[in-house]
Amino acid sequence: MKFVITIHQDEDGMYIADCPSIPGCVSQGKTEQEAEENIREAIKECLEVRAEKGMPLTVATRQVEVNV
């Protein structure tokens, strides 16, 4: 499966990664690469838990256009 992730740096310098299509699936790392590796593992674990609980594996995400 392929997932879109976001990575941003917080005020303490840590890189925070999340997977918008899996609520609560968040991880972090000292570098972008470490955050990406960690979110991959978090995604696997989140999918396993959601499957065990009979929850949908993902939620719908959409792109919207906003005029600025």
C-alpha positions as CSV (number, residue, x, y, z in Angstrom):
1,M,0.0,0.0,0.0
2,K,1.1,3.6,-0.6
3,F,0.4,6.4,1.7
4,V,0.9,10.2,1.6
5,I,2.8,11.4,4.7
6,T,3.7,14.9,5.9
7,I,6.9,15.9,7.6
8,H,7.6,19.1,9.4
9,Q,10.2,20.3,11.8
10,D,8.9,21.4,15.2
11,E,10.2,24.2,17.4
12,D,12.6,21.8,19.2
13,G,14.2,20.7,15.9
14,M,12.6,17.3,15.8
15,Y,11.0,16.1,12.5
16,I,7.3,15.1,13.0
17,A,5.8,12.8,10.4
18,D,2.1,11.8,10.1
19,C,-0.1,9.9,7.8
20,P,-3.3,12.0,7.2
21,S,-5.3,9.0,6.0
22,I,-4.8,7.1,9.3
23,P,-6.1,9.1,12.2
24,G,-3.5,9.4,15.1
25,C,-0.7,7.8,13.1
26,V,2.2,10.1,14.0
27,S,5.9,9.5,14.6
28,Q,9.1,11.6,14.8
29,G,12.8,11.5,14.3
30,K,16.0,13.6,14.6
31,T,16.3,13.8,10.8
32,E,13.7,13.8,8.0
33,Q,15.0,10.3,7.0
34,E,14.6,9.0,10.5
35,A,11.1,10.4,10.8
36,E,10.2,8.8,7.4
37,E,11.6,5.4,8.6
38,N,9.7,5.7,11.9
39,I,6.4,6.6,10.2
40,R,6.6,3.6,8.0
41,E,6.7,1.4,11.1
42,A,4.0,3.4,12.7
43,I,1.8,2.9,9.7
44,K,2.2,-0.9,9.8
45,E,1.4,-0.9,13.5
46,C,-1.7,1.4,13.1
47,L,-3.0,-0.7,10.3
48,E,-2.6,-3.9,12.4
49,V,-4.5,-2.3,15.4
50,R,-7.3,-0.9,13.2
51,A,-7.7,-4.4,11.5
52,E,-7.8,-6.1,14.9
53,K,-10.5,-3.7,16.1
54,G,-12.5,-4.1,12.9
55,M,-12.1,-0.4,12.1
56,P,-11.7,0.9,8.5
57,L,-8.0,0.9,7.7
58,T,-8.0,4.5,6.4
59,V,-10.2,7.5,6.2
60,A,-10.9,9.5,3.0
61,T,-8.6,12.5,2.3
62,R,-9.2,15.1,-0.3
63,Q,-7.4,18.0,-1.9
64,V,-9.2,21.3,-1.9
65,E,-8.3,24.5,-3.7
66,V,-8.2,27.7,-1.6
67,N,-7.7,31.1,-3.2
68,V,-5.2,33.2,-1.4
